[in-house]
Amino acid sequence: MSYLEYNVKTVPAGWRKMFYLNWPIVVLLSAVAGVGFLMLYSVAGGSLSPWAEPQMKRYLLGLAAMFAVALVPIWLWRNLSVVIYLGALALLVAVELFGAIGMGAQRWIDIGFMRLQPSEVMKIALVMVLAAYYDWLPMRRVSNPIWVIAPIVLILVPTGLVLIQPDLGTALLLVIAGALMMFLAGVHWLYFAVVGAAGVGGVYTVFLSRGTDWQLLKDYQFKRIDTFLDPSTDPLGAGYHITQAKIAMGSGGWTGRGFMQGTQSRLNFLPEKHTDFIFNTLAEEFGFVGGFSLLVLYVLILLFCIIAALQNRDRFSSLLTLGVGLTFFLFFAVNMSMVMGLAPVVGVPLPLVSYGGSAMLVLMIGFGLVQSAHIHRPRSR
């Protein structure tokens, strides 16, 4: 036993857990959030209001929530996984009954000090319940068709409720995250190959039907696909957002125009500059160097999650840590892809950088679960 380990063990048990926190993840999360504060200050024209100051308060609340969740034993979170999942499912149903409507979608529940988006809660709840399911299920049954049905139902039920809102972006994230959890748990690759082949066949059939008597999509839906593939076909309509986003990103060059010097955001050409397209503001003001630096921070967070999962000998903790890390990866991968024109614009925020309360708070609670798994992992005595 090293001198440091000896001294840690002499600290009272309650405080000892703070030493066992995965502090590199805490530092990296704070660094990413700091980038978000800086950009929200910039897009507001050099003012802490209306976005930067509330975002700072939300991050502090999220940080406190992360520490609180981290100190709770991981076995308790495993036992509560089904309850949390059912609670998130009930919230999704509640959205359909009396949810708040914004920008043509019914996705939020007003709880006074903030508007809660239950679909964000479901992203973590789904990871928890799938990790608990595969922790309970013996490995020899993981690929048995009978035991594959249950996780599929767990994924598709909330996905259907989210699609009704409608929120295609979050629905896709739930499906992808759920599929990744199944793959990590050891479900045979042939299941994914069959689903992938069916998906490719479905897409091919949709395009094949265009202009026929049995056309599967409406004309306006095909027009959206055309605009995604070539935004210049409708630069002032459906292609406006991505066209302006590309201009902002391209004008930044290698080192950017300078802090608070981005013309696209300052002159309000860039849509949703404080939420979905905040990465373009960063790229315009700090160039390739700024955008790549943020990407490095994201990748480091993901890397530390993978390392923590590999070090943990508890199956639930490992799957949970990988699940939260991959959900985080899907957030920034999808957002960056869509604002660069590599994927359709589906309204996925840039984690810890885009303005918003629900996404940040839920994500910090998710990392609290990662910390709980790290703190309470088996250690040599």
Buried (B, 14 or more C-beta within 10 A) or exposed (E): EEEEEEEBEEEEEEEEBBBBBBEBBBEBBEBBBBBBBBBBBBBBEEEBEEBBBBBBEBBEBBBEBBBEBBBBEBEEBBEBBBEBBEBBBEBBEEBEEEBBEEEEBBBBBEEEEBBBBBBBBBBBBBBBBBBBBBBEBEEEEBBEEEBBEEBBEBBBBBBEBBBEBEBBBBBBBBBBBBBBBBBBBEBEEEBBEEEEEEEEEEEEEBEEBEEEEEBBBEEEEBBBBBBBEEBEEBEEEBBBBBBBBBBBBEBBEEEBBEBBEBEBBBEEBBBBBBBBBBBBBBBBBBBBEBBEEBBEBBEBBBBBBBBBBEEBEBBBBBBBBBBBBBBBBBBBBBBBBBBBBEBBBBBBBBBBBBBBBBBBBBBBBBBBBBBBBBBBBEEEE
